[in-house]
Amino acid sequence: MKITYKKSNPFFHEGYRSVGILLIHGFTGSPAEMRLLGEYLYQQGYTVSAPLLAGHGTTPEEMAKTNKEDWFKSVLQAYDDLKEKGYPHIVAIGLSMGGILSLKLAAERPLAAVISLAAPIYVRDKRMAWARWLKYVKAFKAKSGEKPPHIEEHLASYDRTPIAAVESLHQLIQEVKQRLEQVRIPIQVMQGKRDETVEPRSAQYIFDHVASDFKKLNWYENSSHIMTLDHEKEQIFADIYDFLERIMNKNSLG
């Protein structure tokens, strides 16, 4: 099992605005996949916090001991830390499972806005639903393959996935799917049309089922699953910034 620990570290950059941004990485991933976005937003004056979710950035064996409750506790701890640091306004931005965790946070805690990138409601690998039985046959499944070099060079992820964790991810998705109507804050849903992991129709489902008065759906023709590192990342970062500025100006936030 190979993982670059330096890349997998959580990070925190303190800006001059009164808004704290919580960046939440994906399943078996790490804050590395959010680092370029975090640096961009920090340059715009935002404080950014990217926690390492429980069971991630260590070993697949350690991840096998965690579940959706543990991952969400990591998110809550990072949220509480931002509050304790004096940030009255928090925005959650999540990629993939991080997007699902961001939506769960939006249903349970006060947020200024939420942004989901490639958040799964429907996944391409239909074996996810079988994980509850497969975990008794084998403990891990091999990584399906490396990403393109321009993405892979930034990643710090596992080469094996615990089947029990896949089952818990499936449960998390189903839970959040049923709670989307509890999301009533401004939301931006972002989805690449070349996503190899999540069915793009997931984005439309999220957009249609949240109860937010202010919501925006952005599609990207040439983006795969790790949108924050792919060909259209600069446009994605700019669209996130524009959305945040609209929210901040609308609500007179700093």
C-alpha positions in Angstrom: 0.0 0.0 0.0 1.4 3.3 -1.1 0.4 6.7 0.3 2.3 10.0 0.4 1.8 11.3 4.0 2.9 14.8 3.3 0.1 15.1 0.7 -2.5 13.6 2.9 -2.0 16.1 5.8 -4.9 18.4 6.7 -4.4 22.1 6.2 -5.6 25.4 7.5 -5.0 28.9 6.0 -6.3 32.0 7.8 -7.6 34.8 5.6 -8.9 38.2 6.4 -12.6 37.7 5.8 -15.1 36.7 8.5 -16.1 33.6 6.5 -14.6 30.2 7.1 -14.7 27.6 4.4 -14.7 23.9 5.2 -13.2 21.8 2.5 -14.2 18.1 2.7 -12.4 15.4 0.7 -13.7 12.3 -0.8 -13.9 8.6 0.0 -10.5 6.9 0.5 -9.0 10.3 -0.5 -7.3 13.1 1.5 -7.2 16.9 1.7 -4.6 16.7 -1.2 -7.5 16.7 -3.7 -8.8 20.0 -2.2 -5.4 21.7 -1.8 -5.4 23.7 -5.1 -8.9 24.9 -4.4 -8.0 25.8 -0.9 -5.0 27.8 -2.0 -7.1 29.7 -4.6 -9.8 30.6 -2.0 -7.2 31.7 0.5 -5.7 34.0 -2.1 -9.2 35.6 -2.3 -9.1 36.3 1.4 -11.1 33.3 2.7 -10.0 31.2 5.6 -10.0 27.6 4.6 -9.9 24.4 6.7 -9.4 21.0 5.2 -9.7 18.2 7.8 -8.5 14.7 7.3 -11.5 12.4 7.7 -11.2 9.5 10.2 -9.6 6.4 8.7 -8.1 8.3 5.8 -4.4 9.2 5.2 -3.3 6.1 7.2 -3.9 2.6 5.9 -6.8 0.7 4.4 -6.8 -1.5 7.5 -7.4 1.6 9.7 -10.1 2.8 7.4 -11.9 -0.6 7.7 -12.4 0.3 11.4 -14.3 3.5 10.6 -17.8 4.2 9.2 -20.0 7.1 8.2 -20.5 8.2 11.8 -16.7 8.6 12.3 -16.3 10.5 9.0 -19.1 12.9 9.9 -17.6 13.4 13.4 -14.4 14.6 11.7 -16.5 17.1 9.7 -18.3 18.3 12.9 -15.0 18.7 14.7 -13.6 20.9 11.9 -16.9 22.9 11.9 -16.7 23.4 15.7 -13.0 24.4 15.4 -13.9 27.1 12.9 -16.7 28.4 15.2 -14.3 28.4 18.2 -11.8 30.4 16.1 -14.4 33.1 15.8 -15.8 32.6 12.3 -19.6 33.3 12.5 -20.2 32.3 8.9 -19.1 28.9 7.5 -19.5 27.5 4.0 -19.1 23.8 3.4 -17.5 22.6 0.1 -17.2 18.9 -0.5 -16.0 16.6 -3.3 -17.6 13.3 -3.9 -18.4 11.7 -0.5 -17.3 15.1 0.9 -20.2 16.6 -1.0 -22.6 14.2 0.6 -21.1 15.0 4.0 -21.4 18.7 3.3 -25.1 18.2 2.5 -25.6 16.3 5.7 -23.9 19.1 7.6 -26.2 21.6 5.9 -29.2 19.7 7.1 -27.9 19.6 10.7 -25.8 22.8 11.4 -26.1 26.5 10.5 -24.2 27.3 7.3 -24.0 30.3 5.1 -24.0 28.1 2.0 -23.0 24.7 0.7 -21.3 23.6 -2.5 -21.2 19.9 -3.7 -18.9 18.7 -6.4 -19.5 15.3 -8.0 -21.6 14.2 -5.0 -23.0 10.7 -5.5 -26.6 9.8 -5.5 -26.2 7.3 -8.2 -22.9 5.6 -8.8 -21.6 3.8 -11.9 -20.4 0.7 -10.0 -23.6 -1.1 -9.1 -21.7 -3.5 -6.8 -21.9 -0.8 -4.1 -25.3 -2.1 -3.2 -23.9 -5.6 -2.7 -21.2 -4.5 -0.3 -23.3 -5.6 2.7 -22.8 -9.2 1.5 -19.5 -8.9 -0.2 -17.7 -7.9 3.0 -18.2 -11.4 4.2 -16.4 -12.8 1.1 -13.4 -10.5 1.1 -12.2 -7.5 3.1 -10.8 -5.3 0.4 -11.2 -4.5 -3.3 -8.3 -3.3 -5.4 -8.3 0.2 -6.8 -9.7 0.2 -10.3 -6.8 2.1 -11.9 -4.8 5.3 -11.7 -6.1 8.6 -12.7 -4.5 10.6 -15.6 -1.1 11.9 -14.6 -2.2 15.6 -14.2 -4.6 14.3 -11.5 -2.6 11.4 -10.0 0.4 13.6 -9.2 -1.7 15.6 -6.6 -3.5 12.6 -5.0 -2.8 10.7 -1.8 -5.3 7.9 -1.8 -5.5 4.1 -1.0 -4.7 1.4 -3.5 -7.3 -0.8 -1.7 -10.8 -0.1 -0.5 -12.4 -1.8 2.6 -15.6 -3.4 1.5 -17.2 -2.6 4.9 -16.5 1.1 4.3 -18.2 0.9 0.9 -21.3 -0.5 2.7 -21.2 2.5 5.1 -20.8 4.9 2.2 -23.8 3.4 0.5 -25.8 3.9 3.8 -24.6 7.5 4.0 -25.7 8.3 0.5 -29.2 6.8 1.1 -29.5 8.8 4.3 -28.7 12.1 2.7 -30.8 11.3 -0.4 -33.8 11.1 2.0 -32.8 14.4 3.8 -32.2 16.7 0.8 -35.4 18.6 1.5 -33.9 19.7 4.8 -31.2 21.6 2.9 -32.7 25.2 2.7 -29.6 27.3 2.4 -28.0 28.7 -0.7 -26.4 25.8 -2.7 -24.2 25.3 -5.7 -24.2 21.9 -7.3 -21.3 21.2 -9.6 -20.9 18.1 -11.9 -18.5 16.9 -14.6 -20.1 15.2 -17.6 -17.1 12.8 -17.9 -17.4 11.5 -14.3 -16.2 7.9 -14.3 -17.4 7.2 -10.7 -20.7 9.1 -10.2 -23.6 9.1 -12.6 -24.0 12.8 -13.6 -27.7 12.6 -13.1 -26.9 12.7 -9.4 -26.4 16.5 -9.7 -29.8 17.1 -11.2 -31.4 15.0 -8.4 -29.7 17.0 -5.7 -30.6 20.3 -7.4 -34.3 19.2 -7.8 -34.8 17.9 -4.3 -33.1 20.5 -2.0 -35.5 23.1 -0.6 -33.1 26.1 -1.1 -34.6 29.3 -2.5 -31.2 30.2 -4.0 -29.6 27.4 -5.9 -27.3 27.0 -8.9 -26.4 24.0 -11.0 -23.1 24.0 -13.0 -22.1 21.4 -15.6 -18.6 20.9 -16.9 -18.1 19.1 -20.3 -14.5 18.0 -19.8 -14.3 17.2 -16.1 -14.0 13.7 -14.6 -14.7 12.8 -11.0 -11.8 14.6 -9.3 -13.1 18.0 -10.6 -10.8 20.0 -8.4 -7.7 18.7 -10.2 -9.0 18.2 -13.8 -8.8 20.2 -17.0 -11.5 22.7 -16.0 -10.4 23.4 -12.5 -9.6 27.0 -13.1 -13.2 27.6 -14.3 -14.6 25.6 -11.4 -12.6 27.7 -8.9 -13.8 30.9 -10.6 -17.4 29.7 -10.5 -17.1 28.8 -6.8 -15.7 32.3 -6.1 -18.5 34.0 -8.1 -21.1 32.0 -6.2 -19.5 32.8 -2.8 -19.3 36.5 -3.7 -23.0 36.6 -4.6 -23.8 35.0 -1.3 -21.6 37.2 0.7 -22.9 40.4 -0.9 -26.5 39.3 -0.7 -26.2 38.7 3.0 -23.7 41.5 3.7 -21.1 39.1 5.0 -17.4 40.0 5.3 
